[in-house]
Amino acid sequence: MRIDVVTIFPDYLAPLSLSLIGKAREQGLLDLAVHDLRGFTRDRHRSVDDTPYGGGAGMVMRPEPWGAALDHVRSLAGPGTGGAPHLLVPSPSGVRFSQAMARELAAQPWLAFACGRYEGIDERVLQDGAEAGPVTPVSLGDYVLGGGEAAVLVIVEAVARLLPGVIGNAQSLVEESHEDGLLEYPVYTKPAVWRGREVPPVLLSGHHGQIERWRRDQRLRRTAARRPDLLAQIEPASLDDADRAALAGDPTSGPDDAT
């Protein structure tokens, strides 16, 4: 996969050279480039913003440098990029980012990110971009950040870790939160007793069937407690009697977190 990021703060994206993403880049699994928007300005002040038409507070990012920058990114098309990139524009007015979207993006060969600042990017930049390829404004959630860079860090990590070879044990992706609509079960490691708190005995039993049932119960209960909106989206027909017992709090359905 290729990823291009356009921003006025290239150093903000430095963490993309660390951890899993950094290793993926070193191994050639991810080709990622960061471009400085100010390098595409033509005035001596390298200005990228101006006052909004119609009045109002704040400044708006000008279309000229954005057009030049995105034209440059598109000119980098090569074998395997699939033509034009899918342009993602972090914005509080965008569609909500989700694990499902991360999976969809991970299947695409080329992504580009336009990191807005101030009051946002002139809307014509998105309209112009849509003539070359798909454009999606995307939001991390119902809140406002200072710019798109933080969102890019999140989205790139969520997407890149799904690429083949990035995660050493692909099985670890299967039962993660949001992969099937449920949150992940609680996890434990050595020692078996820490500050008087014991690991749930079922996890020490070696009984794989009971462990699997316990983990399923924990996922259901945790989702019901923390994200009932997710639980409401699950088809009732997909729940068996043990699932319903766990949600009802039946003590025979398996030990809970305190066990």
Phi, psi and omega in degrees: 000143173250140176227131174241137180235128177250130187203160171267358179231072181305325182295338179298333183269008181305324179301345179287001173259004185251166170052219185300319182293318178299319179293321179297323178292318180297325182275358179080013178279339183220124177256105187237130179229140178248131183241136180274116181302327183294342176289352181249014175272164183236359178258161186291339179272354180054043183283143182236002185221164178203174182290150183283139170296141181090357179082180181117168182281158173083181181237158180240140180287131185290149181285331187299307179295325178294318178299316180295319181295314183288329173298319179297315179300315181294332179291348181274006181304140179209188179303128177090354181274346176074030178091241180269152178284159169279114183273123179248130183240101178302129183197140177295347177261013180271179176287150185288127176288142182212171177296325178297318178294322178302318179295319179296317181291326180295340180272357183263148185280336188211122177239146173229144181238134175250108184273104178282161175218176179060231179270004178118185183260141175312127186302334181294337177296318179291320180296319179294318180297327182294343177282341181261331183184181182295141178231128181227110168291134186224140183239140175284332182175186185273065177203170185241133176254172179285341181186180185277350187297316180299321178295321179297318178303317181293310185295316180298318180294318180297324181280310187297326182291347177271351180290141179305129177094346182286315175268125184302315179251100184299336181296336181293345179278341192292314186256021178290162176304138174079352181293326179232021178094354180245157174280160182285151177287159177292149182239155183218157174217186180294147004277164182291335176230127180222121182051040178079001180258126184263148170293139178310127185306327183300329181287344178261359188282334185078002180270101189295325179295316179293323178296316180298319179294318179299315181295320178297316178300317181296322179296317179296313183293320180294319179295318179297322183282321188258327182222067180301337178295325177290318181297325181295341182271353181279135178295124180305328181293342181276353180264132177267183182298321180294322177299314182294325178294320179297318180290333179277352179083021179295119183296342179280355184278353178135160181293152179258190185302328187274355185287000000 
